[in-house]
Amino acid sequence: MTRKLKELKSLFKDDFLIGAAVTPKTIDSQKELIVQHFNSITAENEMKFERVHPLENQYSFEEADKLIEFANNHKLQMRGHTLVWHNQTPPWMFEQSDGSELEREALLSRMKAHIDTVLNRYYGKIYAWDVVNEAISDSDGQFLRDSKWRDIIGDDFIEKAFTYARAADPNALLFYNDYNEFVPEKRDKIYQLMKSMIDKGVPIDGIGLQGHWNLEYPSIDLMKEGIEKYASLGLQLHITELDVSMFLHEDKRTDLQAPTKEMLELQAIRYKEIFSLLKEYRKHITSVTFWGVADDYTWLDNFPVRGRKNWPFLFDQFHKPKQSYHELLKLN
């Protein structure tokens, strides 16, 4: 008789929610793992602007509704991802009927209508939203990223999005979400943006720290410094898109057909160190979401190197627990 695996959600029940990004396909192909181990899910793509609002007068909620139904049927919490982003937003959003660029008030009106429609549809069904995604620039000396939202509305497009979201759903937690969150220069810019919003009374509840990390970077020290700096703002922290790539940034190999024994060992050590740290700050970190479930499906396949498979999760391509999973068991 096979011994039942200890559930991740039970392992961390006194610490934080344990979530996973899912798709309409993976809630079928990975259903057993999702239901057993997780108590929260996030739509990987199905709630992004281009999916739910492809044309000005057309909303398409069918795929997102499937995930909502799955969450409801299995008593899973649901995070909403994402309302305002420079990417995966259709061009029509920023254009007049003749193709010329929209003006500020018209774009604000469209933004509000989109947020109202989406949040009203899922009112009471989504406990937290990534309201604005990745608005901070990665470039030295530049604060906010260039985007159509910013070009047309101005820097206050972020504040407007949060204000509209709070009005549409006063009960949902509202998050700003970004990556490279522990790179010191970007960390400080994210902190600056969050502090300015708090000082202005903008309704925000938390910061989403994506967590696309690898076997070495960022260091645990950088993570700790960042968590403490963000936590000092008094906002909730969510790890929103966690995966641990087997490849360092400069590693462009495409020849591996499976992770090496050393890679698996290093990943296991890495996950144990990460979750030890997250548990230490469980007073501030209230949710940890993997950006996937098992190694058979991950956005890191073919990114950033085309033709390359990656193995970033606790469960392998056959949904079996890896050494990383077993290392986490040692934390209790």
C-alpha positions, 0 to 999 in steps of 0.5 A: 500500500502506497503511503499518502503524501503529506499535503503541502497545505497541511504542512504550512497550515499555520503559516500561509496559504499555499497556491498554484497557477492553473489553466483550464487544461491543468485543472484536469491534467493535474487535478489530483495534485491541485486538490490534494496539496493546494488551498488557493489557485490563480489563473495563469492567463485566463483573467488577463485583459486580452482573454476576458476583454478581447474587443471593446464591446465583447467580454469572454469569461468562459475560461475564467469561469471554469477556474472559478467553478473549480475553485468553488467545487474544491473549496479553494481560495482564488487570487485574481491576476491581473487587471492593469498590465502593459502586456497582454492588453489588446491595442483597441484599449488605447485607440479611438475608432479611427486608430488614433490614440485615446485621450486621458479621460477616455482611457480612464473611463475604459479602465474603470469600465473594465475593472467594474465589469470583471470585479462585479462578475467575480464579486465575493469569489476572488479574495485578492487581486493583482490590480497593477502588474509590473509598472516599475522600470528595470532600467537604471535611473528610470522609475516607472516603466514606459507603457501606453497606460502611463503615456496616455493617463500619466503616472497616476494610472496606478492610483486610479486603478486601485481606486476603481478596484476598491470601489468595485469590490471593497472586500477584496485585498488589492495588491501591486505585483512585480518581479526582480523584487529583491534586486536592490535598485528595483526593490527600493523603487517598489518600496518608494512607489508603495510608500507614496501610495500609502502616504496619499491614501491610495487603497492598497493592501499588499505587495505581490513578490513574484518569486521567479528565482533560480538555484542561486539568485537572489541570495537568502540575505537579499530576500531577507533584506527585501522582506523586512523593507517591504514589511515595514510598510505594514502591507501584506506580502504574497509570494505570487509566482514562485518557481526555482529554475534549474538554470542560472541567468547566464546558462543557455544550455539546451542539451539536457533531457533531464535535470542532473542529480546535482541540480535536483540536490541544489534545488532541494536545498534551495527550496528548504532555505526559501521556505525556512525564510518564508515561515520566519516571516509568516506574520507578514507573508500570508500566501505563497503561490507557485507559478504552476503545479508540476514539471510537465507544464511550466512557462519556463519551458522555452523561456528565456531559451527556446527549445529548453525544458525546465524543472522548477517545481516540487513535483516532476513530470509524472507528478511524483514528489521530488527531493525538494518536496521531501526537504520541505517535510523536514521543516515541521 
